[in-house]
Amino acid sequence: AVVSTPRTGCYDTACNGHLNYTGMVVECDQSVNRCMWNNTGYPTCKEGTRGHGSTCYGTAHLDYYCGVNDTTHWAVCNQVPPSSCYGSSCQGTGSFINTTIPCDITTKSC
Protein backbone atom coordinates (compact mmCIF):
# COMPACT_ATOMS: atom_id res chain seq x y z
CA ALA A 1 0.00 0.00 0.00
CA VAL A 2 1.13 3.53 -0.72
CA VAL A 3 1.55 5.77 2.32
CA SER A 4 0.54 9.29 1.33
CA THR A 5 -0.20 10.99 4.66
CA PRO A 6 2.55 13.52 5.46
CA ARG A 7 5.08 12.45 8.09
CA THR A 8 4.87 14.00 11.53
CA GLY A 9 7.28 13.78 14.42
CA CYS A 10 5.14 11.71 16.80
CA TYR A 11 2.03 9.64 16.20
CA ASP A 12 -1.15 8.89 18.14
CA THR A 13 -1.31 5.39 19.64
CA ALA A 14 -5.05 4.70 19.77
CA CYS A 15 -8.42 5.34 18.15
CA ASN A 16 -11.11 6.83 20.37
CA GLY A 17 -14.72 5.92 19.74
CA HIS A 18 -17.44 8.53 19.49
CA LEU A 19 -21.26 8.74 19.28
CA ASN A 20 -22.48 5.39 20.71
CA TYR A 21 -18.90 4.34 21.57
CA THR A 22 -17.63 7.38 23.49
CA GLY A 23 -15.00 6.14 25.93
CA MET A 24 -14.05 3.09 23.83
CA VAL A 25 -10.36 2.97 22.93
CA VAL A 26 -8.71 0.70 20.34
CA GLU A 27 -4.90 0.49 20.26
CA CYS A 28 -3.57 1.76 16.95
CA ASP A 29 0.02 2.66 16.03
CA GLN A 30 -0.79 5.53 13.72
CA SER A 31 2.74 5.75 12.34
CA VAL A 32 1.64 2.93 9.99
CA ASN A 33 -2.17 2.77 10.51
CA ARG A 34 -5.10 5.15 10.75
CA CYS A 35 -8.41 5.29 12.59
CA MET A 36 -11.75 4.69 10.92
CA TRP A 37 -15.27 4.81 12.42
CA ASN A 38 -18.54 3.30 11.31
CA ASN A 39 -21.79 5.28 11.38
CA THR A 40 -22.37 4.45 15.07
CA GLY A 41 -18.91 5.71 16.09
CA TYR A 42 -17.25 2.28 16.55
CA PRO A 43 -13.47 2.76 16.08
CA THR A 44 -11.22 0.48 14.03
CA CYS A 45 -7.53 0.60 13.14
CA LYS A 46 -6.93 0.41 9.37
CA GLU A 47 -3.58 -0.70 7.94
CA GLY A 48 -1.82 0.83 4.97
CA THR A 49 -1.49 4.54 5.64
CA ARG A 50 -0.37 6.82 8.45
CA GLY A 51 -2.84 8.44 10.80
CA HIS A 52 -2.76 11.47 13.08
CA GLY A 53 0.19 12.82 14.96
CA SER A 54 1.92 15.95 16.16
CA THR A 55 4.47 17.95 14.22
CA CYS A 56 7.67 18.16 16.26
CA TYR A 57 10.50 20.56 15.60
CA GLY A 58 14.14 19.54 15.61
CA THR A 59 15.73 16.09 15.57
CA ALA A 60 14.05 13.13 17.26
CA HIS A 61 15.84 11.96 20.44
CA LEU A 62 18.07 15.04 20.36
CA ASP A 63 15.63 17.99 20.45
CA TYR A 64 12.45 16.13 21.40
CA TYR A 65 11.04 12.74 22.32
CA CYS A 66 7.53 11.43 21.77
CA GLY A 67 4.95 11.01 24.46
CA VAL A 68 1.21 10.32 24.59
CA ASN A 69 -1.54 12.14 26.45
CA ASP A 70 -3.01 9.57 28.88
CA THR A 71 -6.57 10.88 28.41
CA THR A 72 -6.82 11.58 24.67
CA HIS A 73 -4.11 9.13 23.46
CA TRP A 74 -2.87 11.90 21.18
CA ALA A 75 0.84 12.21 20.49
CA VAL A 76 2.79 15.00 22.16
CA CYS A 77 6.25 16.34 21.45
CA ASN A 78 8.31 16.68 24.60
CA GLN A 79 11.05 19.21 23.92
CA VAL A 80 14.41 18.42 25.44
CA PRO A 81 15.77 21.42 27.33
CA PRO A 82 19.01 22.82 25.90
CA SER A 83 22.17 21.77 27.71
CA SER A 84 25.28 23.76 28.44
CA CYS A 85 27.43 20.64 28.57
CA TYR A 86 27.39 17.67 26.23
CA GLY A 87 29.11 14.29 26.30
CA SER A 88 31.55 13.04 23.72
CA SER A 89 30.85 9.30 23.78
CA CYS A 90 28.09 6.71 23.90
CA GLN A 91 28.07 3.63 26.09
CA GLY A 92 26.49 0.36 24.99
CA THR A 93 23.77 -1.56 26.80
CA GLY A 94 23.11 -5.23 27.49
CA SER A 95 25.99 -7.42 26.35
CA PHE A 96 27.75 -4.26 25.07
CA ILE A 97 27.67 -2.43 28.43
CA ASN A 98 31.49 -2.25 28.48
CA THR A 99 31.66 -0.77 24.96
CA THR A 100 32.10 2.97 24.48
CA ILE A 101 32.30 4.75 21.12
CA PRO A 102 33.17 8.39 20.36
CA CYS A 103 30.15 10.56 19.51
CA ASP A 104 29.77 14.35 19.36
CA ILE A 105 26.53 14.64 21.31
CA THR A 106 26.15 18.34 20.47
CA THR A 107 24.89 17.26 17.02
CA LYS A 108 24.07 13.55 17.38
CA SER A 109 22.47 11.19 19.88
CA CYS A 110 23.37 7.77 21.22
N, C-alpha and C positions, 0 to 999 in steps of 0.2 A: 504494500500500500504506500502511496505517496503521502508524505507528511508536509502539509502546506501551511499550517498554523505557525506564525512567527515565533522564534525562540524567545524565551524570557529567562531571567536568572534563576528563579525558584518556581516550583510548580505546586499546585494544590494536591492534596493526598486523598481526597474523598469527594463523593457526590452527596449533596444534601437533598433529601426529598422536599417536596412542597405540596400545596393543596391538601389532599387526603393523607399525605405521607410526611407532613411536617415533623421534624424530629428524627426521621429515619436517615441513617448514614450508611453509605456503601463505600468501602475502601476502593480507591482508584488512583493509581500513580499517573497523574496527568502529564508527566513528561513524555509519555508514549500512548496515553489513552485520553478519552474525553467523556464528559457526562452527557447523558441523554435522559429524557423524562417522557413517560407516556402521558396521555391526556388526564390521568388522575393524579399526576405528580410523582409516580413511582420512579426512583432513580436507578439507572443502570450505567455501567462502565463500558464504553465502546472502544475496542482496539482500533489501531490504524492511523490515528492522528493525535497530535498534542491537544491538551485542554487548556484550562486557565492557569495563570500564574502571576507572579509579580516581577516587574522589571527592576533589576538590581543594577547598581552602578559600580564599576570597578571590576576587579578580577576575583572570581570565586575563590574562597579559602584564603585570600590575601586581604581583600578589602571588605568582604562580606561573607557570611555563611547563611544557609537557608534554615528557616524555622517554620513552624506551622501554628496558627492560632488554634488553641484547644477547643474553642467554642464553634468557630465557623469552618475550621479545617482549611482555611485559605493560607496560601504561602505568604511568608513575610521575609524580608531581607534584613538581616541583623548586621548592621555596619560594624566593622572592627575598628575600635578607636586607634588613631595614629599612635605610633610608638616613637620614642626618642632614641631607642637603642634596639638594634636588631642583631640576631645571631649570624654566624657565618658557616654553620654546618647543620646537618640533619642526622638524627640518630635513628637506626632501624628499630623495629618492633618484633615481637615473637622470637623466632629462631635467629633473627638478625639484630637482636638487642645490643650486641657488642660491636656493631658496624656503624661507623660514622663517615659521612661523605661531605665534602665541601659544598656549600650552597650560599649564595648571596641572598639572604632573606629580605633585603630591602626591595628586591624586585621579583622574587620567586617565593614559593612555599614548599614545605616538606611534604 
